[in-house]
Amino acid sequence: MSYAERIRVRGIVQGVGFRPTVWRLANELGLKGTVLNDGSGVLIELQGDQILIEQFIDSLNQQLPPLARIDGVEREVLESFAPVNTFTIAKSTLNTIHTHISPDAATCSQCLAEVLDPNNHRYQYPFTNCTHCGPRLSIVTGIPYDRVHTTMTDFVMCVECQAEYENPRDKRFHAQPNACPICGPYVWLEAQGQILYSHHEAIEQCAAYLKQGKIIAIKGIGGIHLACDATNDEAVQTLRVRKCRPYKPLALMAKNIEQISEYCHINEVERLALNSSAAPIVLLDIANLGNLSSALAPNQNQLGFMLPYSPLHTLLMQYLTFPIVLTSGNRSGEPQCISNEQSRIQLADIADAQLLHNRTIASRLDDSVMRFMAGKMRVLRRARGFAPAPIQLPHGFESVPTVLALGGELKSTACLVQDGQAVLTQHLGDLDNYATLQEFERQVGLYQALYQHQPQVLALDKHPNYHSTQWGLQLAQVQQIPAIQVQHHHAHLASCLADNGYPLNSNKVLGIILDGTGLGDDGTLWGGEILLGDYQGFERLAWLKPVPLLGGTQAILQPWRLAYAYLKYTGVWDQVVQDFAELPIIQYLQAKPLKTLDQMAAKGINSPSTSSCGRLFDAVAALLGICSEQITYEGQAAIELEALVKKPHPVPPLIKGGREESIIVVSDLSYSSLDKGRLGGVFSYFPPLSGEGQGMGGYALSWQNNQLSTTQLWLQMLTDIANQVDYSTIAYKFHSGLAQALIAKATILAHEHAVSIIALSGGVMQNRFMLETLTSALETNFTVFNQCQVPANDGGLALGQAAIAAALTLRR
């Protein structure tokens, strides 16, 4: 034997059955040598015929285990080596960490079959898993991913499990969470500090309690949920009252796809997502509410469903004939509980009983959320099943420094960059809650430890009051490293570029960034911008005409303030009072302390100027009576306004080129019938037709000195309200008019700046109508980027910050 190679494999290759696959292939080909895990991934030494080694490489790429992902293979011919007679799996070694942890994965079909087989010794065992499924990030405490570095180290494997664990031919070979009823974790049902039932009887009795209308806390893989019968209106209402969550939609779990189909439309892409190893919550159009409680998602036309993702949930659902509510087990505003102790204290007055277990959760993992828009599944919340799978940064970022980005204030995530890859943490929540902030800091520390990440640069938001910014500046001072503060919407643009693999040193693109609020370079609050830029910089070309945010944060919570701000400060208030005095919404506004607000605005007291698109949605919603007085969860007014646009409408025509004045009036265009041009769930562009659809155009918005004025919009909208036009049409005309104005302006700017790519990002891009309308119309002339891997909202912000900081550092 005279030939040998050392092969380094990087990627998601630990804890996913990679080494057994290597072992099997090597033995099939008669190759000798070793394979082992280390901090850089998997290291293989092969001895044998060179042609057979080439076959081995080909077979390895073709026969990857389901959860594995190869990011790189480096091969080295060994000039000298000690011949061996076997191929063996060697013990893991620990060196510098350059490998990745795979995300938690839903139960695979083989394990599920075992759980449901009365003749299998894992029958009805709720912690069954193998190398192709089960917990990963939620139990890991260190690297390399071996049992001693997981919370399963508390359980000593029985003889049978140990034999499986040590047998390379077994699907549980080195499956770190491997367990069985003899040696593994177990569940119990308790109430008021007393254990009532244990093991399978606890699951069976939990189902019985749910049938009785009780609310149960259930400890899953990555956190504790609150559950109740989704068809029991009293139970759902009670849960809302106890959790202080009056309107926010509640997630559901169904037994199978067939059960979901009783209530919702499901296309093939959505079906695949529901059945994927990530097992996310998928937002689905309601077909028939049937026997479900009407309190599940008030004022919505979609429901969020998921399927059982662990044996525990599968077993529970076997006893039930109805879907259950499965919402995060936490007090309003607090992070989801993950420990038994937290659950007993924080959920004591919410849950009637608690189904707990004795496997420790190391990292909280919320349910991921996805939505089908513009022909693809889009991640709205990236957590279980997705994090911490690395995102390969585009060409040009190969030699980036190590960067730690800390995101924004809401929907926080952090991002670690090293070796040309970005690791985005799971969704960690809103940092204005102290407990969430503590958890955020703990998780960032854990990730840094897992990846042995020592940042050379910190990337932070520009807003000085964000907790992530303040904490980051402290870190920078303590660690004596530079901190780069990134404008919020530039980060959204960069996030979209990175999500789409746009190379570092490429031409500038146009970015339509529609968002809530972020501190702008001029000290005002931005949020409705058209930017020209790349990873290294940007120019603000156009934006929504600003209005004062009367009362600051209070205006975000009370949309009536925004309605008044728009009517007053776009110059139509006096006319509105004169012409629409009989409208209840105007009388409602007149009853508010308007003089005080005017004085605040005049003196510049707590009235920052904002161009936020999200706030424009709030103002329109308020005039329709949606959440006028108060929102109860972030984005409620805008989300309910979108839900009003119930019918599919055709895309407005694209107005090409010409002088800017020629596109000022874009209202009341005519359209063809509703279903024409609809292709696979995506609206296609087609020119206006006369006759059908007359009067279904959008409200007028005009561009003046690169600022989008809404003055005409308000008068047209109030006229429709006075004429008792149905609110669905009004909501549509608002969405359509805004989209048309943006399409027209972006088209002109793209031609002026010779740009061929338009990126769409920001929280408003989770509005299906806006995303599909803009995408469909613009892609007739441009390449359009929108986001799939990471959320378009602030959940993807850290990725954009990290890319910008890396780009700026490389340039220096």
FILUMRO-644666 format. One line per field, with one value per residue (C-alpha): residue number from 1; x, y, z. Coordinates in pm, whole numbers, always signed. Layout:
lonu c(NUM; ...) .
c1 c(X; ...) .
c2 c(Y; ...) .
c3 c(Z; ...) .
//
This chain:
lonu c(1; 2; 3; 4; 5; 6; 7; 8; 9; 10; 11; 12; 13; 14; 15; 16; 17; 18; 19; 20; 21; 22; 23; 24; 25; 26; 27; 28; 29; 30; 31; 32; 33; 34; 35; 36; 37; 38; 39; 40; 41; 42; 43; 44; 45; 46; 47; 48; 49; 50; 51; 52; 53; 54; 55; 56; 57; 58; 59; 60; 61; 62; 63; 64; 65; 66; 67; 68; 69; 70; 71; 72; 73; 74; 75; 76; 77; 78; 79; 80; 81; 82; 83; 84; 85; 86; 87; 88; 89; 90; 91; 92; 93; 94; 95; 96; 97; 98; 99; 100; 101; 102; 103; 104; 105; 106; 107; 108; 109; 110; 111; 112; 113; 114; 115; 116; 117; 118; 119; 120; 121; 122; 123; 124; 125; 126; 127; 128; 129; 130; 131; 132; 133; 134; 135; 136; 137; 138; 139; 140; 141; 142; 143; 144; 145; 146; 147; 148; 149; 150; 151; 152; 153; 154; 155; 156; 157; 158; 159; 160; 161; 162; 163; 164; 165; 166; 167; 168; 169; 170; 171; 172; 173; 174; 175; 176; 177; 178; 179; 180; 181; 182; 183; 184; 185; 186; 187; 188; 189; 190; 191; 192; 193; 194; 195; 196; 197; 198; 199; 200; 201; 202; 203; 204; 205; 206; 207; 208; 209; 210; 211; 212; 213; 214; 215; 216; 217; 218; 219; 220; 221; 222; 223; 224; 225; 226; 227; 228; 229; 230; 231; 232; 233; 234; 235; 236; 237; 238; 239; 240; 241; 242; 243; 244; 245; 246; 247; 248; 249; 250; 251; 252; 253; 254; 255; 256; 257; 258; 259; 260; 261; 262; 263; 264; 265; 266; 267; 268; 269; 270; 271; 272; 273; 274; 275; 276; 277; 278; 279; 280; 281; 282; 283; 284; 285; 286; 287; 288; 289; 290; 291; 292; 293; 294; 295; 296; 297; 298; 299; 300; 301; 302; 303; 304; 305; 306; 307; 308; 309; 310; 311; 312; 313; 314; 315; 316; 317; 318; 319; 320; 321; 322; 323; 324; 325; 326; 327; 328; 329; 330; 331; 332; 333; 334; 335; 336; 337; 338; 339; 340; 341; 342; 343; 344; 345; 346; 347; 348; 349; 350; 351; 352; 353; 354; 355; 356; 357; 358; 359; 360; 361; 362; 363; 364; 365; 366; 367; 368; 369; 370; 371; 372; 373; 374; 375; 376; 377; 378; 379; 380; 381; 382; 383; 384; 385; 386; 387; 388; 389; 390; 391; 392; 393; 394; 395; 396; 397; 398; 399; 400; 401; 402; 403; 404; 405; 406; 407; 408; 409; 410; 411; 412; 413; 414; 415; 416; 417; 418; 419; 420; 421; 422; 423; 424; 425; 426; 427; 428; 429; 430; 431; 432; 433; 434; 435; 436; 437; 438; 439; 440; 441; 442; 443; 444; 445; 446; 447; 448; 449; 450; 451; 452; 453; 454; 455; 456; 457; 458; 459; 460; 461; 462; 463; 464; 465; 466; 467; 468; 469; 470; 471; 472; 473; 474; 475; 476; 477; 478; 479; 480; 481; 482; 483; 484; 485; 486; 487; 488; 489; 490; 491; 492; 493; 494; 495; 496; 497; 498; 499; 500; 501; 502; 503; 504; 505; 506; 507; 508; 509; 510; 511; 512; 513; 514; 515; 516; 517; 518; 519; 520; 521; 522; 523; 524; 525; 526; 527; 528; 529; 530; 531; 532; 533; 534; 535; 536; 537; 538; 539; 540; 541; 542; 543; 544; 545; 546; 547; 548; 549; 550; 551; 552; 553; 554; 555; 556; 557; 558; 559; 560; 561; 562; 563; 564; 565; 566; 567; 568; 569; 570; 571; 572; 573; 574; 575; 576; 577; 578; 579; 580; 581; 582; 583; 584; 585; 586; 587; 588; 589; 590; 591; 592; 593; 594; 595; 596; 597; 598; 599; 600; 601; 602; 603; 604; 605; 606; 607; 608; 609; 610; 611; 612; 613; 614; 615; 616; 617; 618; 619; 620; 621; 622; 623; 624; 625; 626; 627; 628; 629; 630; 631; 632; 633; 634; 635; 636; 637; 638; 639; 640; 641; 642; 643; 644; 645; 646; 647; 648; 649; 650; 651; 652; 653; 654; 655; 656; 657; 658; 659; 660; 661; 662; 663; 664; 665; 666; 667; 668; 669; 670; 671; 672; 673; 674; 675; 676; 677; 678; 679; 680; 681; 682; 683; 684; 685; 686; 687; 688; 689; 690; 691; 692; 693; 694; 695; 696; 697; 698; 699; 700; 701; 702; 703; 704; 705; 706; 707; 708; 709; 710; 711; 712; 713; 714; 715; 716; 717; 718; 719; 720; 721; 722; 723; 724; 725; 726; 727; 728; 729; 730; 731; 732; 733; 734; 735; 736; 737; 738; 739; 740; 741; 742; 743; 744; 745; 746; 747; 748; 749; 750; 751; 752; 753; 754; 755; 756; 757; 758; 759; 760; 761; 762; 763; 764; 765; 766; 767; 768; 769; 770; 771; 772; 773; 774; 775; 776; 777; 778; 779; 780; 781; 782; 783; 784; 785; 786; 787; 788; 789; 790; 791; 792; 793; 794; 795; 796; 797; 798; 799; 800; 801; 802; 803; 804; 805; 806; 807; 808; 809; 810; 811; 812) .
c1 c(+0; +178; -79; -257; -445; -549; -894; -1037; -1418; -1577; -1944; -2226; -2054; -2069; -2360; -2533; -2407; -2119; -1845; -2050; -2113; -1739; -1670; -1925; -1803; -1437; -1507; -1720; -1426; -1168; -987; -791; -733; -921; -1190; -1236; -1413; -1211; -1260; -1230; -1487; -1400; -1051; -1013; -694; -732; -485; -541; -577; -590; -884; -1079; -1016; -1162; -1466; -1487; -1504; -1774; -1979; -1944; -2095; -2378; -2465; -2461; -2668; -2994; -2877; -2518; -2385; -2036; -1898; -1546; -1311; -933; -714; -347; -135; +71; +435; +494; +256; +235; +28; -277; -498; -841; -1055; -1155; -1338; -1091; -1165; -1253; -984; -1019; -834; -935; -1306; -1388; -1683; -2057; -2341; -2643; -2986; -3241; -3439; -3789; -3834; -3732; -3966; -3762; -3768; -4135; -4208; -4024; -4218; -4547; -4447; -4571; -4299; -4014; -3846; -3877; -4255; -4417; -4080; -4095; -3718; -3646; -3397; -3102; -2825; -3084; -3313; -3358; -3206; -2870; -2830; -3087; -2870; -2513; -2280; -1946; -1747; -1670; -2026; -1984; -2218; -2003; -2061; -2441; -2700; -2740; -2421; -2650; -2776; -2558; -2647; -2770; -2591; -2821; -2799; -2422; -2397; -2597; -2382; -2059; -2172; -2084; -2348; -2624; -2821; -2758; -2380; -2256; -2607; -2531; -2892; -2937; -3164; -3435; -3694; -3429; -3164; -3298; -3506; -3871; -4178; -4423; -4739; -4757; -4990; -4940; -4604; -4737; -4641; -4965; -4853; -4525; -4394; -4651; -4943; -4849; -4886; -5216; -5351; -5223; -5440; -5735; -5684; -5675; -6005; -6148; -6055; -5755; -5442; -5122; -4758; -4561; -4182; -4060; -3716; -3616; -3863; -4192; -4524; -4874; -5139; -5516; -5793; -5808; -6175; -6271; -6350; -6364; -6022; -5869; -6021; -5902; -5551; -5559; -5675; -5423; -5137; -5243; -5240; -5577; -5527; -5191; -5246; -5187; -4990; -5151; -5032; -5224; -5189; -5111; -5147; -5494; -5615; -5469; -5640; -5975; -5913; -5654; -5540; -5198; -4990; -4709; -4434; -4613; -4668; -4295; -4211; -4452; -4297; -3937; -3682; -3720; -4095; -4171; -4496; -4630; -4881; -5166; -5473; -5789; -6028; -6283; -6255; -6490; -6501; -6191; -6229; -6273; -6040; -5732; -5633; -5869; -5897; -5662; -5713; -5427; -5351; -5008; -4989; -4709; -4687; -4552; -4175; -4083; -4203; -4357; -4582; -4661; -4771; -4981; -5158; -5240; -5496; -5660; -5902; -5859; -5570; -5424; -5299; -4924; -4790; -4474; -4477; -4399; -4553; -4627; -4299; -4082; -3862; -3999; -3940; -3690; -3637; -3875; -3808; -3894; -4209; -4329; -4288; -4380; -4656; -4815; -5115; -5150; -5130; -5362; -5094; -4743; -4600; -4229; -3919; -3570; -3360; -3203; -3249; -2919; -3046; -3396; -3528; -3858; -4060; -3948; -4214; -4243; -4475; -4517; -4482; -4378; -4339; -4107; -4112; -3975; -3839; -4016; -3864; -3543; -3509; -3563; -3453; -3255; -3014; -2720; -2674; -2408; -2474; -2196; -2093; -2062; -1749; -1506; -1565; -1331; -1065; -1292; -1189; -1386; -1688; -1955; -2275; -2536; -2846; -3111; -3354; -3653; -3654; -3292; -3033; -2654; -2421; -2071; -1853; -1538; -1385; -1606; -1925; -2191; -2355; -2680; -2822; -3179; -3446; -3384; -3662; -3705; -3428; -3646; -3728; -3454; -3485; -3457; -3152; -2988; -3070; -2935; -2603; -2588; -2656; -2397; -2146; -2245; -2208; -1868; -1761; -1898; -1720; -1417; -1498; -1279; -1412; -1171; -1455; -1797; -2093; -2370; -2677; -2639; -2920; -2753; -3049; -3063; -2954; -2752; -2564; -2493; -2375; -2164; -1992; -1904; -1763; -1558; -1411; -1334; -1186; -1015; -1156; -1318; -1695; -1858; -2204; -2423; -2728; -3033; -3169; -2828; -2802; -3137; -3005; -2682; -2877; -3076; -2760; -2588; -2901; -2889; -2515; -2431; -2049; -1857; -1708; -2008; -2203; -2433; -2797; -3117; -3279; -3646; -3638; -3981; -3957; -4058; -3814; -3436; -3210; -3107; -2785; -2963; -3086; -3447; -3617; -3613; -3818; -3946; -3640; -3502; -3127; -2845; -2568; -2365; -2192; -1957; -2190; -2516; -2686; -3044; -3218; -3585; -3806; -4151; -4220; -4162; -4424; -4372; -4402; -4628; -4529; -4237; -4284; -4636; -4731; -4625; -4854; -5147; -5205; -5458; -5161; -5017; -5349; -5369; -5001; -5049; -5371; -5227; -4876; -4955; -5176; -5525; -5652; -5854; -6016; -6083; -6256; -6466; -6556; -6565; -6682; -6964; -6728; -6696; -6320; -6276; -6496; -6290; -5968; -6111; -6180; -5811; -5571; -5467; -5353; -5108; -4972; -4943; -4750; -4518; -4453; -4400; -4145; -3984; -4067; -4082; -4188; -3908; -3954; -4006; -4031; -4134; -4348; -4468; -4606; -4787; -4959; -5052; -5209; -5417; -5529; -5631; -5856; -6032; -6083; -5818; -5639; -5702; -5669; -5399; -5206; -5144; -4855; -4591; -4722; -5083; -5238; -5039; -5097; -5473; -5475; -5303; -5556; -5832; -5697; -5873; -5909; -5626; -5591; -5388; -5061; -5072; -4914; -4552; -4500; -4170; -3931; -4036; -4015; -4092; -4397; -4555; -4589; -4733; -5089; -5109; -5452; -5759; -5592; -5797; -5726; -5821; -6021; -5876; -5747; -5590; -5214; -5192; -4916; -4847; -4936; -4737; -4904; -4768; -4755; -4987; -5100; -5422; -5746; -6059; -6389; -6329; -6200; -6262; -6227; -5999; -5684; -5467; -5487; -5272; -4927; -4697; -4320; -4201; -3828; -3767; -4015; -4332; -4628; -4945; -5155; -5393; -5418; -5598; -5866; -5940; -5949; -6181; -6406; -6431; -6506; -6777; -6919; -6925; -6685; -6607; -6290; -6138; -6138; -5995; -5717; -5644; -5636; -5389; -5157; -5187; -5127; -4819; -4682; -4740; -4564; -4262; -4247; -4256; -3992; -3763; -3784; -3679; -3397; -3269; -3244; -3082; -2815; -2775; -2877; -3002; -3073; -3338; -3335; -3647; -3609; -3746; -4031; -4302; -4170; -4337; -4661; -4751; -4933; -4647; -4374; -4556; -4670; -4328; -4146; -4378; -4381; -4011; -3878; -4010; -3718; -3478; -3329; -3516; -3364; -3582; -3514; -3559; -3288; -3315; -3609; -3658; -3743; -3498; -3435; -3200; -3040; -2729; -2632; -2637; -2440; -2179; -2142; -2099; -1845; -1650; -1656; -1540; -1263; -1138; -1128; -899) .
c2 c(+0; +312; +587; +781; +1107; +1323; +1472; +1760; +1803; +2122; +2203; +2047; +1714; +1637; +1472; +1392; +1042; +1161; +940; +617; +709; +758; +429; +241; +383; +320; -41; -96; +21; -172; +144; +159; +442; +650; +914; +1144; +1459; +1760; +2131; +2188; +1931; +1577; +1452; +1141; +951; +703; +444; +247; +275; +635; +558; +408; +719; +926; +698; +747; +1127; +1098; +857; +1075; +1373; +1160; +976; +1249; +1183; +1386; +1654; +1687; +1968; +1990; +2342; +2251; +1958; +1990; +1703; +1640; +1356; +1197; +1143; +906; +712; +403; +136; +0; -300; -164; +147; +271; +558; +727; +925; +1294; +1550; +1909; +2191; +2533; +2533; +2576; +2342; +2379; +2243; +2114; +2252; +2051; +1825; +1678; +1306; +1101; +843; +547; +667; +751; +397; +261; +484; +358; -11; -214; -470; -219; -153; +221; +189; +507; +643; +1023; +1083; +851; +989; +890; +1056; +1179; +1357; +1495; +1776; +1935; +2308; +2287; +2041; +2128; +2289; +2257; +2138; +1883; +1758; +1456; +1335; +1478; +1823; +1791; +1788; +1414; +1364; +1334; +998; +685; +466; +113; -182; -190; +185; +176; -106; +101; +401; +211; +26; +213; +11; +135; +453; +556; +535; +830; +976; +1189; +1214; +836; +703; +449; +385; +203; +473; +799; +1095; +1055; +1273; +1339; +1540; +1761; +2017; +2242; +2081; +1726; +1465; +1306; +1068; +965; +810; +730; +760; +1126; +1186; +1002; +1199; +1525; +1453; +1384; +1721; +1898; +1732; +1871; +2226; +2262; +2460; +2256; +2362; +2115; +2097; +2017; +2011; +2376; +2529; +2507; +2571; +2638; +2415; +2394; +2258; +2486; +2401; +2498; +2869; +2899; +2735; +2963; +3273; +3164; +3116; +3465; +3618; +3433; +3510; +3875; +3825; +3951; +3953; +3819; +3509; +3176; +2897; +2558; +2200; +1943; +1566; +1554; +1734; +1593; +1757; +2094; +2058; +2064; +2429; +2575; +2575; +2408; +2418; +2173; +2406; +2467; +2094; +2030; +2298; +2153; +1807; +1928; +1850; +2207; +2153; +2527; +2708; +2783; +3062; +2926; +3083; +2990; +2783; +2702; +2786; +2495; +2403; +2605; +2887; +3225; +3366; +3195; +3471; +3769; +3980; +3752; +3543; +3305; +3051; +2933; +2552; +2311; +1934; +1727; +1760; +1528; +1184; +1348; +1564; +1275; +1057; +1334; +1406; +1035; +1076; +1386; +1437; +1815; +2060; +2220; +2569; +2548; +2887; +2993; +2921; +3262; +3562; +3846; +4011; +3752; +3495; +3144; +2923; +2641; +2499; +2313; +2566; +2863; +2692; +2611; +2974; +3174; +2955; +2850; +3079; +3017; +2638; +2397; +2128; +2085; +1802; +1824; +1608; +1578; +1659; +2003; +2253; +2435; +2685; +2820; +2759; +2914; +2769; +2899; +3075; +3069; +3213; +3141; +3466; +3551; +3187; +3085; +2999; +3290; +3268; +3518; +3391; +3186; +2949; +2573; +2378; +2664; +2805; +2773; +2643; +2872; +3104; +3109; +3468; +3568; +3578; +3841; +3767; +3466; +3646; +3847; +3920; +3770; +3992; +3990; +4176; +4240; +4328; +4578; +4615; +4405; +4049; +4036; +3800; +3812; +3709; +3559; +3580; +3377; +3168; +3341; +3218; +3381; +3205; +3376; +3292; +3183; +3447; +3576; +3830; +4197; +4351; +4608; +4324; +4277; +3897; +3879; +4104; +3873; +3572; +3756; +3819; +3458; +3317; +3539; +3414; +3052; +3091; +3254; +2964; +2700; +2852; +2981; +3315; +3610; +3914; +4154; +4393; +4460; +4567; +4765; +4968; +5346; +5401; +5495; +5377; +5022; +4783; +4583; +4900; +4998; +4648; +4631; +4961; +4832; +4513; +4712; +4919; +4620; +4411; +4706; +4629; +4865; +4900; +4996; +5146; +5071; +5262; +5043; +5038; +5006; +4687; +4571; +4630; +4440; +4158; +4115; +4122; +3860; +3646; +3645; +3572; +3907; +3932; +4185; +4407; +4428; +4719; +4918; +4820; +5002; +4909; +4965; +4940; +4958; +4920; +5042; +5293; +5316; +5607; +5782; +5963; +6298; +6224; +6160; +5822; +5655; +5362; +5422; +5468; +5402; +5361; +5329; +5124; +4811; +4653; +4947; +5244; +5391; +5706; +5793; +5881; +5901; +5857; +5902; +6262; +6277; +6353; +6405; +6096; +6263; +6124; +5913; +5549; +5625; +5702; +5353; +5208; +5442; +5461; +5747; +5976; +5882; +5930; +6281; +6353; +6263; +6463; +6763; +6772; +6692; +7000; +6853; +6868; +7188; +7056; +6722; +6890; +7091; +6817; +6504; +6630; +6377; +6079; +5905; +5865; +6242; +6312; +6055; +6235; +6575; +6444; +6380; +6635; +6771; +7112; +6949; +6738; +7044; +7226; +6929; +6924; +7300; +7290; +6967; +6786; +6407; +6439; +6303; +6328; +5995; +5863; +5518; +5312; +5101; +5413; +5505; +5166; +5239; +5572; +5420; +5139; +5387; +5579; +5249; +5192; +4919; +4943; +5318; +5348; +5093; +4804; +4500; +4346; +4481; +4546; +4462; +4752; +4687; +4312; +4354; +4611; +4363; +4097; +4326; +4289; +3957; +3913; +3864; +4173; +4217; +4399; +4765; +4854; +4951; +5305; +5322; +5614; +5965; +6283; +6256; +6481; +6227; +5976; +6202; +6083; +5708; +5662; +5497; +5295; +5015; +4647; +4320; +4060; +3927; +3585; +3665; +3662; +3477; +3220; +2969; +3201; +3491; +3780; +3858; +4202; +4293; +4628; +4802; +4715; +4918; +4801; +4527; +4640; +5008; +5202; +4945; +5150; +5278; +5605; +5888; +5943; +6196; +6236; +6587; +6654; +6285; +6278; +6073; +6286; +6127; +6445; +6329; +5982; +6104; +6301; +6018; +5766; +5972; +6028; +5651; +5610; +5876; +5696; +5371; +5193; +4859; +4854; +4568; +4790; +5082; +4865; +4739; +5090; +5202; +4906; +4940; +5315; +5285; +5001; +5188; +5497; +5295; +5099; +5415; +5597; +5297; +5248; +5605; +5597; +5266; +5407; +5728; +5536; +5254; +4996; +4653; +4502; +4611; +4468; +4458; +4443; +4569; +4449; +4569; +4318; +4050; +4195; +3950; +4201; +4449; +4190; +4014; +4334; +4499; +4180; +4092; +4441; +4519; +4185; +4259; +4499; +4427; +4149; +4158; +4036; +3952; +3741; +3371; +3240; +3516; +3739; +4065; +4218; +4301; +3928; +3949; +4277; +4126; +3950; +4282; +4455; +4180; +4196; +4573; +4567; +4292; +4483; +4807; +4630; +4456; +4790; +4949) .
c3 c(+0; -118; -135; +140; +185; +475; +409; +608; +588; +720; +769; +967; +1010; +1382; +1556; +1229; +1150; +935; +1075; +1042; +680; +628; +806; +595; +264; +348; +438; +128; -85; +114; +224; +550; +793; +1050; +1092; +1391; +1506; +1612; +1648; +1273; +1167; +1057; +978; +760; +678; +394; +276; -47; -418; -544; -776; -488; -281; -564; -559; -184; -224; -489; -277; +32; -151; -284; +37; +299; +612; +615; +859; +730; +514; +364; +333; +231; +163; +176; +55; +125; -13; +267; +170; +457; +678; +895; +714; +901; +827; +924; +903; +1246; +1412; +1642; +1958; +1916; +1977; +2087; +1917; +1783; +1693; +1326; +1295; +1344; +1550; +1364; +1453; +1648; +1418; +1429; +1486; +1182; +1033; +1162; +1522; +1492; +1375; +1679; +1916; +1773; +1753; +2055; +1989; +2008; +2341; +2275; +2235; +2371; +2483; +2445; +2417; +2126; +1873; +1656; +1456; +1205; +1451; +1801; +2004; +1928; +2007; +2286; +2483; +2382; +2634; +2453; +2153; +2019; +2011; +2238; +2509; +2784; +2634; +2640; +2913; +2843; +3040; +3343; +3211; +3197; +2901; +2968; +2809; +2507; +2438; +2486; +2231; +1981; +2057; +1987; +1675; +1354; +1171; +1402; +1332; +1692; +1661; +1860; +1876; +2181; +2312; +2273; +2545; +2617; +2889; +3096; +3115; +2973; +3088; +3179; +3205; +3481; +3533; +3839; +3991; +4290; +4365; +4365; +4107; +3990; +3717; +3557; +3235; +2970; +3210; +3251; +2877; +2865; +3159; +3011; +2707; +2937; +3108; +2772; +2679; +3004; +2900; +3126; +3044; +3063; +3060; +2845; +2845; +2497; +2336; +2347; +2589; +2773; +2600; +2723; +2567; +2558; +2337; +2031; +1978; +2332; +2324; +2702; +2740; +2476; +2633; +2977; +2845; +2696; +3022; +3236; +3001; +2953; +2577; +2450; +2071; +1954; +1737; +1909; +1741; +1690; +1674; +1472; +1468; +1096; +763; +711; +1030; +927; +588; +764; +844; +607; +248; +211; -105; -175; -58; +270; +311; +267; +522; +780; +733; +727; +996; +1123; +1180; +1192; +1250; +901; +848; +637; +478; +665; +452; +718; +1085; +1157; +1523; +1613; +1861; +1698; +1964; +1821; +1579; +1608; +1293; +1100; +787; +858; +1129; +1239; +1244; +1323; +1343; +1634; +1628; +1916; +2023; +2330; +2114; +1878; +2168; +2317; +1989; +1948; +2225; +2083; +1798; +1787; +1737; +2044; +2113; +2171; +2263; +2443; +2815; +2954; +3116; +2876; +2776; +2953; +2777; +2738; +3044; +2994; +3343; +3571; +3846; +3623; +3505; +3856; +3961; +3651; +3512; +3842; +3800; +3426; +3394; +3573; +3555; +3414; +3205; +3283; +3236; +3378; +3071; +3108; +2826; +2774; +2514; +2469; +2118; +2020; +1736; +1400; +1191; +812; +552; +181; -12; -366; -454; -170; +196; +398; +751; +976; +1301; +1284; +1577; +1619; +1316; +1160; +1419; +1437; +1081; +931; +641; +384; +325; -41; -252; -124; +244; +260; +465; +691; +1050; +1335; +1391; +1660; +1566; +1833; +1629; +1733; +2020; +1908; +1775; +1878; +1739; +1740; +1460; +1479; +1170; +1120; +841; +585; +748; +960; +1253; +1345; +1685; +1731; +1795; +2147; +2196; +2279; +2487; +2658; +2899; +3157; +3174; +2795; +2803; +3055; +2839; +2532; +2705; +2826; +2481; +2315; +2572; +2507; +2132; +2172; +2394; +2156; +1860; +2053; +1897; +1985; +1799; +1637; +1559; +1711; +1496; +1665; +1580; +1578; +1825; +2156; +2365; +2234; +2508; +2254; +2157; +2515; +2606; +2292; +2364; +2710; +2558; +2311; +2591; +2812; +2532; +2362; +2019; +1768; +1750; +1422; +1457; +1157; +1041; +1099; +743; +582; +789; +649; +297; +368; +532; +212; +0; +216; +220; -159; -181; -343; -377; -171; -440; -669; -809; -589; -573; -496; -166; -86; +292; +457; +831; +1173; +1314; +1318; +1397; +1077; +997; +1029; +1382; +1278; +1282; +942; +819; +466; +247; -97; -58; -309; -160; -97; +203; +242; +230; +118; -2; +92; -234; -138; +165; +310; +403; +781; +1045; +1418; +1634; +1889; +2228; +2103; +2196; +2315; +1955; +1851; +2117; +2042; +1665; +1697; +1761; +1423; +1246; +1385; +1313; +948; +908; +1089; +951; +590; +594; +561; +919; +877; +561; +727; +1021; +778; +530; +745; +1082; +1090; +1076; +1413; +1371; +1330; +1629; +1821; +1729; +1819; +2169; +2222; +2380; +2043; +2167; +2399; +2115; +1893; +2163; +2202; +1830; +1814; +2095; +1976; +2298; +2266; +1904; +1689; +1318; +1143; +789; +912; +677; +968; +1133; +810; +826; +1188; +1091; +811; +1041; +1310; +1069; +995; +1366; +1388; +1722; +1724; +2099; +2177; +2026; +2243; +2050; +1814; +1464; +1553; +1362; +1045; +1062; +1100; +819; +587; +684; +558; +204; +178; -194; -441; -653; -970; -959; -1057; -1388; -1398; -1516; -1697; -1719; -1809; -1613; -1246; -1277; -1506; -1224; -956; -988; -976; -830; -966; -1235; -1379; -1367; -1520; -1332; -1013; -1110; -1444; -1436; -1107; -1143; -871; -590; -733; -903; -1244; -1396; -1677; -1819; -1720; -1891; -1910; -1773; -1518; -1184; -1243; -923; -757; -806; -529; -342; -467; -324; -485; -494; -418; -395; -335; -48; -73; +27; +161; +153; -121; +29; +342; +163; -78; +202; +422; +123; +82; +452; +426; +123; +320; +89; +247; +450; +251; -57; +138; +277; -72; -221; +44; -12; -389; -398; -180; -389; -714; -586; -474; -798; -1005; -804; -779; -1153; -1220; -965; -1093; -1443; -1320; -1130; -1382; -1126; -1229; -885; -636; -282; -65; +312; +644; +862; +621; +366; +576; +444; +168; -50; -44; -105; -387; -555; -548; -647; -931; -1083; -1043; -1164; -1511; -1552; -1267; -1061; -731; -406; -108; +198; +269; +503; +760; +849; +661; +998; +1277; +1329; +1031; +1132; +1295; +971; +786; +1061; +1055; +676; +683; +965; +788; +459; +618; +808; +494; +312; +571) .
//
